[in-house]
Amino acid sequence: MENYTAMRAKDFYYLLGCGDEEKEMVNISLEELENDGVIIRNSKNKYVRCDENSVTRKGTFRKGNGNYGFVVLDDAGDTGDVFISPKNMLTAADGDSVVVTILTHAYGDKKAEGKIIRVTAKAEKTLLGIVRKGRRGLFVDGGNMGNFDLMNTGGAKNNDVVSYSVIGRINKSSKSEYAKIVKVVGSLYDEDINIKMAIAKYDIPTLFDSEVFSSARSLTNMINSEDIASRRDLRNENIFTIDSFTAKDLDDAVGISFDGEIYNLKVSIADVSYFVREGSLVDKAAYERGTSVYTPEQPCICFRESSARIYVLSLLMWTGWRLRLRWTLTQKAKW
């Protein structure tokens, strides 16, 4: 590859001695390499490499605070980030994978400047913004990301907070960037809008699908006698829950006893694995969430509530401490 020179497709056919079938395979391979940003066709229809030794490079486009942007190169070398003016952005949006041609190299404090010649992959991410009403209709106010015309309204109204994905420019001559509304989070004036925005920003799941609902309802709190016999029976000890009545995860408890000298403290947690089997729909739904997230108004629970309540301290795992408390009189009170 070090001695590679730009070649047309027919040059590859000749070097590889291709027949008609082989030519089609070469065309497919060249197209895949081009889509992956490994090579690119120049104005002379020749394939050139995209690497640190070439003026054609791969990277990720990052939008600036204005209309300009930068390409963070995969193999930056001494080039650093490449400045992209609005006229050279093509249809790239923030986070897109792109191929850029270096127009001028970096010198002194001045960054290299380039021109995006291909968008190889669109960024799959959503952002938060506010729908505003302008002279041309509704648009998304993305704050530092800028403003975006809408490809669709998604049922959003003026002053609605929305999650959206950036489409970018529709064509080379387009001056506006476009966005697509993914979800209406709520009105900017809702009392709980800050909580809704936090849930949307971090993509915290709030709902379970119908199959998980059905699986949770099918769980049972019945424990067979063999399992009870194989465990230590703590039912006659003074153990009580530390979860409130309104909690969604009733799974913690403590117990304490005193033998005249030593306090025995037990901390228990429900043995969820006895009821929720590994690989089940409920287990997979919980694994995707990782943990329950509690907000002041809307808890986003790890387990479906009906599955969380069936194992309330019926089977548990616990650990304990033996505590000796010593009291020392440091100063007599004066009355």
PyMOL commands that set and color helices and strands:
alter all, ss='L'
color gray80, all
select helices_A, chain A and resi 9-16+20-35+86-88+143-145+193-201+210-218+225-229+272-275+281-289+305-309
alter helices_A, ss='H'
color red, helices_A
select strands_A, chain A and resi 39-41+47-49+56-63+69-73+82-84+97-104+112-121+127-134+137-141+147-152+160-168+178-187+239-241+252-258+263-270+316-323
alter strands_A, ss='S'
color yellow, strands_A
deselect
rebuild
show_as cartoon
